[in-house]
Amino acid sequence: MSEQAAAEIAAGIDDMYDAFLAGDQARFDRHLHADVTTWETHLPGPLRTRAELDAYRAGRDAAGSRPVLDRLAAQQLRVDVWGDAAVARYVLVAVAAGGGPAQHSRVTDVLRRTDDGWRIVHHHSELVQEPAGPAPQAAGPAPQPAGSPA
């Protein structure tokens, strides 16, 4: 059952981002629980309900600041299911309309199975700054502070 549930969740996440690209907020919102908390790097703080998210989106859209994207897709998706609860983790890749470098965000969604299907109850997204090159390799063991056990 959990493999089927994981596949349903993965399809739902894909549909949610397809809905965003299509500008279909009603379809996007079908994937969110009414009490969803939304924590994202670019938001003005944690949004604790869908009503707060709607108010944020209304202000953003009225200001003409809704992102226009050529691509928005979950990659490296991993889903774990425990009964009526699940966690999805993935890298969200966004490419602005007209091209440009892709932006990557680390996302964790917590979901709950309801009578209407799987709904996101918590969405946490953090913009990842891609490193310019490979991470430096340590030359040896890290130095220990004075007085610390070796």
Sequence and secondary structure as in RCSB ss.txt:
>XXXX:A:sequence
MSEQAAAEIAAGIDDMYDAFLAGDQARFDRHLHADVTTWETHLPGPLRTRAELDAYRAGRDAAGSRPVLDRLAAQ
QLRVDVWGDAAVARYVLVAVAAGGGPAQHSRVTDVLRRTDDGWRIVHHHSELVQEPAGPAPQAAGPAPQPAGSPA
>XXXX:A:secstr
 HHHHHHHHHHHHHHHHHHHHHT HHHHHTTEEEEEEEEETTSSS B SHHHHHHHHHHHHHTT    EEEEEEE
EEEEEEETTEEEEEEEEEEEETT    EEEEEEEEEEEETTEEEEEEEEEEEE   SS     SSS    TTS  
